[in-house]
């Protein structure tokens, strides 16, 4: 946020994060914002001052330093690319689907669809705002990617609802063969070894 050359308070950064990077990366809490700002200032990457307006209790604002700009630029250009970490609570419930009823799983997915539709609608509004500032061209296309992500999540959830019936049919077949609900101990290791043998050069 500070890399856009604006002097900002912790409150400003939190609110800006909520409607921008929060759509595709992370929306920090106020306490995390303030602790990070203090850390950046301690390292010389930001400076701060207290603004006093009309006798009202002042607010502390922060500005990036040359060292801070160099550090974030170096990270953006040279740091190794971290693989995205997917932590999908809804999909974890599907993975544990044998502990639930198919109709309940479908309800969970419908709730997820409602959530992603809400986020996509909110993004559309935020994109309108971002379009008002030409200097936000790159943030805007990142937000456009987020809008497409939520659209894809909608379609994936719809497909999962259809897939549940297929999973139930597979479990019903396993039950008739005595292979459910508990596979033989160590079965997952056998499957892992089989996959590794089939694809030895992939990790």
Backbone as CSV, one residue per row, in Angstrom:
resi,resn,N_x,N_y,N_z,CA_x,CA_y,CA_z,C_x,C_y,C_z
1,UNK,0.824,-1.202,0.000,0.000,0.000,0.000,0.864,1.261,0.000
2,UNK,1.878,1.279,0.882,2.751,2.450,0.960,3.538,2.650,-0.322
3,UNK,3.744,1.575,-1.088,4.508,1.674,-2.331,3.804,2.520,-3.390
4,UNK,2.540,2.882,-3.140,1.831,3.765,-4.068,2.056,5.239,-3.727
5,UNK,3.051,5.504,-2.826,3.502,6.872,-2.526,2.488,7.713,-1.765
6,UNK,1.605,7.078,-1.024,0.643,7.851,-0.239,0.953,7.686,1.243
7,UNK,0.787,8.752,1.985,0.953,8.704,3.430,-0.348,8.182,4.030
8,UNK,-0.271,7.060,4.758,-1.469,6.358,5.190,-1.433,6.036,6.677
9,UNK,-2.600,6.000,7.275,-2.718,5.516,8.644,-2.963,4.009,8.606
10,UNK,-2.847,3.373,9.757,-3.159,1.960,9.818,-4.592,1.679,9.417
11,UNK,-5.495,2.566,9.811,-6.908,2.421,9.444,-7.072,2.487,7.933
12,UNK,-6.381,3.447,7.298,-6.451,3.573,5.837,-6.009,2.279,5.160
13,UNK,-4.909,1.720,5.642,-4.346,0.510,5.024,-5.310,-0.659,5.169
14,UNK,-5.900,-0.800,6.357,-6.845,-1.884,6.583,-8.031,-1.775,5.636
15,UNK,-8.617,-0.586,5.512,-9.791,-0.424,4.663,-9.437,-0.624,3.190
16,UNK,-8.282,-0.156,2.784,-7.843,-0.324,1.401,-7.601,-1.800,1.108
17,UNK,-7.000,-2.508,2.051,-6.745,-3.942,1.869,-8.051,-4.714,1.716
18,UNK,-9.062,-4.320,2.483,-10.333,-5.044,2.448,-10.935,-5.079,1.051
19,UNK,-10.851,-3.978,0.326,-11.507,-3.961,-0.983,-10.527,-4.117,-2.145
20,UNK,-9.296,-4.460,-1.854,-8.349,-4.674,-2.967,-7.656,-6.022,-2.823
21,UNK,-6.543,-6.081,-2.095,-5.810,-7.346,-2.019,-6.561,-8.405,-1.221
22,UNK,-7.523,-7.980,-0.406,-8.311,-8.951,0.342,-9.093,-9.898,-0.541
23,UNK,-9.321,-9.528,-1.793,-10.071,-10.381,-2.714,-9.236,-11.546,-3.244
24,UNK,-7.913,-11.410,-3.208,-7.104,-12.478,-3.806,-5.908,-12.901,-2.960
25,UNK,-5.653,-12.201,-1.851,-4.484,-12.577,-1.056,-4.828,-12.710,0.420
26,UNK,-5.115,-11.602,1.074,-5.297,-11.631,2.517,-5.807,-10.274,2.968
27,UNK,-6.742,-10.288,3.907,-7.226,-9.053,4.508,-6.849,-9.081,5.979
28,UNK,-5.788,-8.382,6.363,-5.271,-8.474,7.735,-6.190,-7.790,8.736
29,UNK,-6.040,-8.174,9.991,-6.767,-7.496,11.071,-6.082,-6.166,11.372
30,UNK,-6.769,-5.300,12.110,-6.166,-4.020,12.481,-4.897,-4.234,13.299
31,UNK,-4.931,-5.194,14.207,-3.754,-5.422,15.049,-2.564,-5.871,14.218
32,UNK,-2.808,-6.677,13.197,-1.721,-7.122,12.321,-1.158,-5.959,11.507
33,UNK,-2.036,-5.084,11.050,-1.585,-3.912,10.290,-0.672,-3.050,11.147
34,UNK,-1.113,-2.743,12.369,-0.332,-1.842,13.218,0.991,-2.463,13.650
35,UNK,0.989,-3.760,13.952,2.252,-4.400,14.344,3.223,-4.455,13.171
36,UNK,2.702,-4.658,11.965,3.571,-4.695,10.787,4.139,-3.311,10.485
37,UNK,3.330,-2.276,10.660,3.817,-0.918,10.430,4.947,-0.576,11.402
38,UNK,4.796,-0.969,12.647,5.858,-0.730,13.627,7.133,-1.474,13.247
39,UNK,6.969,-2.697,12.746,8.130,-3.484,12.335,8.833,-2.841,11.148
40,UNK,8.055,-2.365,10.187,8.634,-1.704,9.012,9.383,-0.432,9.411
41,UNK,8.803,0.315,10.345,9.458,1.542,10.795,10.762,1.205,11.526
42,UNK,10.737,0.179,12.348,11.931,-0.224,13.092,13.054,-0.636,12.148
43,UNK,12.696,-1.245,11.022,13.690,-1.681,10.049,14.107,-0.577,9.082
44,UNK,13.514,0.591,9.215,13.872,1.710,8.349,13.175,1.711,7.010
45,UNK,12.141,0.888,6.859,11.427,0.811,5.589,10.251,1.780,5.513
46,UNK,9.917,2.398,6.645,8.833,3.380,6.677,9.134,4.400,7.771
47,UNK,8.574,5.580,7.618,8.652,6.597,8.664,7.234,6.977,9.057
48,UNK,7.082,7.545,10.234,5.744,7.927,10.680,5.779,9.302,11.326
49,UNK,4.606,9.901,11.415,4.442,11.164,12.126,3.016,11.218,12.645
50,UNK,2.803,12.025,13.678,1.469,12.179,14.250,0.856,13.460,13.705
51,UNK,-0.315,13.329,13.120,-1.033,14.480,12.584,-2.067,14.933,13.610
52,UNK,-2.023,16.210,13.967,-2.991,16.777,14.907,-3.872,17.761,14.163
53,UNK,-5.178,17.477,14.149,-6.125,18.325,13.432,-7.145,18.924,14.393
54,UNK,-7.151,20.229,14.474,-8.160,20.963,15.256,-8.260,20.485,16.702
55,UNK,-7.127,20.189,17.295,-7.127,19.800,18.693,-7.587,18.383,18.964
56,UNK,-8.017,17.685,17.920,-8.457,16.305,18.092,-7.227,15.411,18.223
57,UNK,-7.399,14.339,18.984,-6.283,13.412,19.166,-5.697,13.035,17.808
58,UNK,-4.383,13.152,17.699,-3.727,12.935,16.417,-3.733,11.483,15.991
59,UNK,-3.590,11.292,14.702,-3.469,9.946,14.165,-2.081,9.796,13.570
60,UNK,-1.516,8.618,13.689,-0.176,8.351,13.161,-0.293,7.881,11.722
61,UNK,0.470,8.535,10.857,0.485,8.151,9.455,1.895,7.699,9.068
62,UNK,1.942,6.884,8.032,3.200,6.259,7.618,3.470,6.541,6.149
63,UNK,4.771,6.652,5.843,5.198,6.848,4.464,6.385,5.932,4.201
64,UNK,6.449,5.398,3.011,7.544,4.503,2.643,8.846,5.294,2.511
65,UNK,9.966,4.666,2.850,11.287,5.276,2.669,11.909,4.732,1.390
66,UNK,13.035,5.332,0.983,13.743,4.812,-0.191,14.173,3.366,0.029
67,UNK,14.607,3.080,1.264,15.008,1.708,1.578,13.818,0.758,1.505
68,UNK,12.668,1.234,1.944,11.463,0.415,1.880,11.041,0.141,0.457
69,UNK,11.124,1.181,-0.385,10.768,0.993,-1.795,11.730,0.020,-2.466
70,UNK,13.011,0.130,-2.146,13.996,-0.774,-2.731,13.730,-2.215,-2.283
71,UNK,13.359,-2.384,-1.008,13.115,-3.732,-0.480,11.900,-4.377,-1.132
72,UNK,10.805,-3.637,-1.235,9.600,-4.235,-1.810,9.764,-4.448,-3.304
73,UNK,10.521,-3.569,-3.961,10.793,-3.747,-5.381,11.656,-4.981,-5.617
74,UNK,12.666,-5.164,-4.745,13.526,-6.343,-4.867,12.721,-7.623,-4.662
75,UNK,11.840,-7.606,-3.656,11.001,-8.785,-3.425,10.119,-9.076,-4.629
76,UNK,9.473,-8.034,-5.164,8.548,-8.214,-6.279,9.243,-8.734,-7.532
77,UNK,10.502,-8.329,-7.722,11.221,-8.694,-8.939,12.056,-9.961,-8.815
78,UNK,12.597,-10.240,-7.611,13.619,-11.271,-7.499,13.288,-12.433,-6.577
79,UNK,12.345,-12.283,-5.676,12.072,-13.355,-4.717,11.518,-14.582,-5.432
80,UNK,11.830,-15.780,-4.941,11.256,-16.995,-5.529,9.732,-16.934,-5.500
81,UNK,9.119,-17.529,-6.501,7.665,-17.527,-6.579,7.116,-18.616,-5.660
82,UNK,6.397,-18.201,-4.633,5.775,-19.169,-3.726,4.545,-19.776,-4.398
83,UNK,4.421,-21.095,-4.366,3.196,-21.691,-4.931,1.991,-21.265,-4.115
84,UNK,0.854,-21.010,-4.753,-0.345,-20.628,-4.006,-0.724,-21.733,-3.025
85,UNK,-1.179,-21.338,-1.842,-1.611,-22.309,-0.844,-3.127,-22.326,-0.790
86,UNK,-3.699,-23.425,-1.233,-5.149,-23.556,-1.232,-5.597,-24.175,0.083
87,UNK,-6.409,-23.461,0.819,-6.950,-23.944,2.096,-8.464,-23.813,2.003
88,UNK,-9.089,-24.840,1.452,-10.493,-24.782,1.069,-11.329,-25.602,2.042
89,UNK,-11.946,-24.931,3.017,-12.721,-25.615,4.032,-13.893,-26.403,3.478
90,UNK,-14.542,-25.870,2.454,-15.680,-26.569,1.857,-15.217,-27.875,1.210
91,UNK,-14.099,-27.809,0.494,-13.606,-29.010,-0.163,-13.136,-30.058,0.846
92,UNK,-12.635,-29.621,2.002,-12.247,-30.564,3.051,-13.476,-31.326,3.555
93,UNK,-14.618,-30.650,3.636,-15.853,-31.324,4.033,-16.266,-32.355,2.984
94,UNK,-16.056,-32.025,1.717,-16.367,-32.980,0.651,-15.449,-34.191,0.758
95,UNK,-14.180,-33.957,1.044,-13.210,-35.039,1.210,-13.647,-35.990,2.319
96,UNK,-14.277,-35.429,3.352,-14.801,-36.211,4.467,-16.283,-36.538,4.270
97,UNK,-16.695,-36.558,3.018,-18.109,-36.715,2.707,-18.738,-37.985,3.225
98,UNK,-17.936,-39.035,3.418,-18.501,-40.296,3.911,-19.007,-40.174,5.345
99,UNK,-18.663,-39.081,6.026,-19.140,-38.838,7.383,-20.426,-38.025,7.403
100,UNK,-20.932,-37.685,6.228,-22.083,-36.806,6.139,-23.133,-37.399,5.210
101,UNK,-24.290,-36.756,5.162,-25.347,-37.165,4.248,-25.195,-36.396,2.935
102,UNK,-25.459,-37.049,1.814,-25.308,-36.372,0.510,-26.092,-35.063,0.421
103,UNK,-27.300,-35.042,0.949,-28.102,-33.822,0.855,-27.505,-32.691,1.681
104,UNK,-26.898,-33.040,2.810,-26.246,-32.000,3.609,-25.040,-31.443,2.867
105,UNK,-24.286,-32.302,2.210,-23.134,-31.831,1.428,-23.593,-30.886,0.319
106,UNK,-24.701,-31.200,-0.294,-25.229,-30.327,-1.345,-25.661,-28.981,-0.763
107,UNK,-26.230,-29.011,0.447,-26.603,-27.755,1.113,-25.361,-26.903,1.381
108,UNK,-24.282,-27.554,1.842,-23.033,-26.833,2.106,-22.532,-26.177,0.830
109,UNK,-22.592,-26.903,-0.266,-22.127,-26.352,-1.542,-23.024,-25.204,-2.008
110,UNK,-24.322,-25.295,-1.754,-25.211,-24.195,-2.109,-24.883,-22.956,-1.279
111,UNK,-24.546,-23.150,0.001,-24.127,-22.026,0.839,-22.836,-21.416,0.298
112,UNK,-21.933,-22.276,-0.154,-20.675,-21.790,-0.727,-20.940,-20.994,-2.004
113,UNK,-21.845,-21.470,-2.823,-22.202,-20.746,-4.052,-22.750,-19.363,-3.718
114,UNK,-23.605,-19.287,-2.702,-24.154,-17.985,-2.290,-23.039,-17.048,-1.845
115,UNK,-22.045,-17.602,-1.127,-20.915,-16.788,-0.669,-20.096,-16.264,-1.844
116,UNK,-19.731,-17.158,-2.780,-18.881,-16.704,-3.891,-19.634,-15.736,-4.794
117,UNK,-20.945,-15.904,-4.916,-21.731,-14.951,-5.704,-21.747,-13.578,-5.037
118,UNK,-21.818,-13.581,-3.706,-21.778,-12.322,-2.964,-20.423,-11.637,-3.151
119,UNK,-19.343,-12.410,-3.060,-18.012,-11.852,-3.239,-17.817,-11.328,-4.657
120,UNK,-18.332,-12.033,-5.625,-18.205,-11.589,-7.019,-18.966,-10.286,-7.246
121,UNK,-20.141,-10.167,-6.636,-20.924,-8.942,-6.742,-20.180,-7.775,-6.091
122,UNK,-19.594,-8.038,-4.924,-18.829,-6.995,-4.247,-17.623,-6.578,-5.077
123,UNK,-16.975,-7.556,-5.695,-15.828,-7.250,-6.540,-16.218,-6.365,-7.717
124,UNK,-17.368,-6.636,-8.293,-17.822,-5.820,-9.421,-17.933,-4.355,-9.006
125,UNK,-18.432,-4.118,-7.796,-18.541,-2.747,-7.293,-17.158,-2.141,-7.051
126,UNK,-16.266,-2.928,-6.446,-14.922,-2.424,-6.166,-14.148,-2.156,-7.450
127,UNK,-14.398,-2.960,-8.471,-13.738,-2.732,-9.761,-14.183,-1.422,-10.387
128,UNK,-15.438,-1.082,-10.203,-15.915,0.214,-10.709,-15.135,1.343,-10.048
129,UNK,-14.929,1.212,-8.731,-14.166,2.236,-8.029,-12.720,2.278,-8.480
130,UNK,-12.109,1.116,-8.655,-10.703,1.068,-9.070,-10.514,1.674,-10.451
131,UNK,-11.533,1.565,-11.288,-11.431,2.106,-12.652,-11.353,3.628,-12.666
132,UNK,-11.722,4.274,-11.551,-11.693,5.738,-11.498,-10.276,6.289,-11.393
133,UNK,-9.297,5.428,-11.068,-7.914,5.873,-10.919,-7.018,5.126,-11.903
134,UNK,-6.558,5.789,-12.972,-5.721,5.114,-13.977,-4.443,4.510,-13.403
135,UNK,-3.920,5.091,-12.327,-2.676,4.569,-11.746,-2.863,3.199,-11.101
136,UNK,-4.111,2.784,-10.925,-4.385,1.467,-10.342,-4.606,0.406,-11.423
137,UNK,-3.983,0.587,-12.567,-4.211,-0.340,-13.674,-3.857,-1.782,-13.297
138,UNK,-2.709,-1.976,-12.650,-2.314,-3.340,-12.283,-3.151,-3.888,-11.126
139,UNK,-3.400,-3.099,-10.072,-4.328,-3.608,-9.057,-5.691,-3.994,-9.641
140,UNK,-6.126,-3.229,-10.632,-7.447,-3.521,-11.208,-7.454,-4.856,-11.932
141,UNK,-6.404,-5.169,-12.693,-6.433,-6.451,-13.402,-6.263,-7.614,-12.427
142,UNK,-5.602,-7.371,-11.283,-5.545,-8.408,-10.249,-6.941,-8.654,-9.681
143,UNK,-7.708,-7.590,-9.511,-9.073,-7.736,-9.023,-9.971,-8.377,-10.074
144,UNK,-9.703,-8.106,-11.349,-10.462,-8.765,-12.412,-10.211,-10.274,-12.386
145,UNK,-8.946,-10.649,-12.123,-8.628,-12.074,-11.979,-9.452,-12.667,-10.844
146,UNK,-9.576,-11.936,-9.740,-10.343,-12.412,-8.594,-11.806,-12.616,-8.962
147,UNK,-12.338,-11.718,-9.768,-13.729,-11.855,-10.202,-13.905,-13.134,-11.012
148,UNK,-12.953,-13.417,-11.889,-13.008,-14.652,-12.683,-12.842,-15.880,-11.789
149,UNK,-12.019,-15.750,-10.750,-11.831,-16.853,-9.802,-13.155,-17.209,-9.139
150,UNK,-13.886,-16.218,-8.651,-15.161,-16.501,-7.994,-16.179,-17.070,-8.976
151,UNK,-16.133,-16.622,-10.215,-17.019,-17.205,-11.230,-16.693,-18.686,-11.428
152,UNK,-15.385,-19.006,-11.446,-14.973,-20.400,-11.589,-15.380,-21.224,-10.372
153,UNK,-15.256,-20.643,-9.169,-15.671,-21.332,-7.954,-17.160,-21.688,-8.020
154,UNK,-17.946,-20.787,-8.561,-19.387,-21.037,-8.718,-19.608,-22.282,-9.574
155,UNK,-18.945,-22.333,-10.721,-19.122,-23.459,-11.636,-18.575,-24.759,-11.046
156,UNK,-17.449,-24.681,-10.347,-16.870,-25.877,-9.730,-17.791,-26.445,-8.653
157,UNK,-18.419,-25.559,-7.887,-19.337,-26.015,-6.846,-20.571,-26.681,-7.459
158,UNK,-21.081,-26.119,-8.540,-22.211,-26.748,-9.233,-21.842,-28.145,-9.720
159,UNK,-20.621,-28.286,-10.248,-20.173,-29.591,-10.718,-20.032,-30.577,-9.561
160,UNK,-19.547,-30.087,-8.413,-19.413,-30.958,-7.249,-20.773,-31.487,-6.787
161,UNK,-21.787,-30.649,-6.875,-23.131,-31.102,-6.499,-23.539,-32.291,-7.356
162,UNK,-23.237,-32.218,-8.647,-23.535,-33.336,-9.544,-22.654,-34.548,-9.222
163,UNK,-21.393,-34.287,-8.861,-20.444,-35.371,-8.594,-20.787,-36.168,-7.344
164,UNK,-21.528,-35.554,-6.417,-21.881,-36.248,-5.181,-22.662,-37.523,-5.473
165,UNK,-23.564,-37.466,-6.439,-24.336,-38.662,-6.788,-23.420,-39.766,-7.304
166,UNK,-22.416,-39.372,-8.073,-21.450,-40.348,-8.583,-20.660,-40.972,-7.436
167,UNK,-20.263,-40.137,-6.454,-19.523,-40.652,-5.306,-20.382,-41.615,-4.493
168,UNK,-21.654,-41.282,-4.322,-22.558,-42.156,-3.579,-22.715,-43.510,-4.272
169,UNK,-22.758,-43.503,-5.592,-22.864,-44.760,-6.334,-21.612,-45.607,-6.142
170,UNK,-20.441,-44.949,-6.125,-19.187,-45.678,-5.920,-19.141,-46.277,-4.510
171,UNK,-19.612,-45.545,-3.515,-19.630,-46.056,-2.146,-20.611,-47.217,-2.007
172,UNK,-21.748,-47.108,-2.673,-22.729,-48.191,-2.607,-22.130,-49.480,-3.164
173,UNK,-21.376,-49.352,-4.253,-20.709,-50.512,-4.833,-19.659,-51.067,-3.880
174,UNK,-18.900,-50.179,-3.222,-17.877,-50.623,-2.277,-18.505,-51.359,-1.093
175,UNK,-19.664,-50.904,-0.667,-20.347,-51.557,0.452,-20.726,-52.992,0.106
176,UNK,-21.202,-53.196,-1.124,-21.587,-54.552,-1.528,-20.386,-55.488,-1.571
177,UNK,-19.186,-54.917,-1.752,-17.969,-55.719,-1.814,-17.251,-55.782,-0.473
178,UNK,-17.856,-55.183,0.559,-17.262,-55.212,1.882,-16.037,-54.331,2.035
179,UNK,-15.897,-53.295,1.199,-14.713,-52.426,1.222,-15.000,-51.041,1.812
180,UNK,-16.115,-50.922,2.498,-16.474,-49.634,3.078,-17.191,-49.904,4.382
181,UNK,-17.027,-49.089,5.442,-16.409,-47.761,5.413,-14.908,-47.734,5.638
182,UNK,-14.276,-48.863,6.002,-12.859,-48.826,6.332,-12.050,-49.693,5.380
183,UNK,-11.219,-49.072,4.529,-10.328,-49.877,3.689,-9.323,-50.631,4.559
184,UNK,-8.622,-51.571,3.973,-7.611,-52.314,4.715,-6.560,-51.348,5.256
185,UNK,-6.046,-51.617,6.473,-5.005,-50.741,7.040,-3.808,-50.609,6.099
186,UNK,-3.333,-49.377,5.941,-2.179,-49.135,5.079,-2.502,-49.046,3.602
187,UNK,-3.790,-49.068,3.272,-4.180,-49.034,1.847,-3.675,-47.768,1.166
188,UNK,-3.695,-46.646,1.897,-3.257,-45.387,1.282,-1.786,-45.451,0.899
189,UNK,-0.978,-46.187,1.683,0.442,-46.329,1.350,0.618,-47.119,0.054
190,UNK,-0.183,-48.160,-0.103,-0.119,-48.955,-1.330,-0.468,-48.105,-2.550
191,UNK,-1.491,-47.292,-2.384,-1.900,-46.416,-3.491,-0.796,-45.414,-3.804
192,UNK,-0.199,-44.829,-2.751,0.887,-43.868,-2.954,2.051,-44.516,-3.693
193,UNK,2.445,-45.714,-3.290,3.558,-46.413,-3.940,3.238,-46.742,-5.392
194,UNK,1.987,-47.091,-5.643,1.572,-47.380,-7.017,1.706,-46.139,-7.902
195,UNK,1.238,-45.012,-7.382,1.308,-43.758,-8.151,2.764,-43.372,-8.407
196,UNK,3.607,-43.499,-7.383,5.021,-43.153,-7.555,5.702,-44.063,-8.565
197,UNK,5.308,-45.329,-8.574,5.892,-46.259,-9.541,5.460,-45.932,-10.960
198,UNK,4.216,-45.470,-11.108,3.702,-45.109,-12.426,4.284,-43.802,-12.942
199,UNK,4.652,-42.919,-12.007,5.158,-41.590,-12.373,6.429,-41.290,-11.571
200,UNK,7.515,-41.973,-11.835,8.730,-41.850,-11.004,9.434,-40.510,-11.101
201,UNK,9.239,-39.786,-12.175,9.971,-38.532,-12.369,9.207,-37.315,-11.884
202,UNK,8.009,-37.502,-11.343,7.201,-36.366,-10.900,7.230,-36.282,-9.387
203,UNK,7.322,-35.032,-8.857,7.285,-34.847,-7.411,6.358,-33.710,-7.063
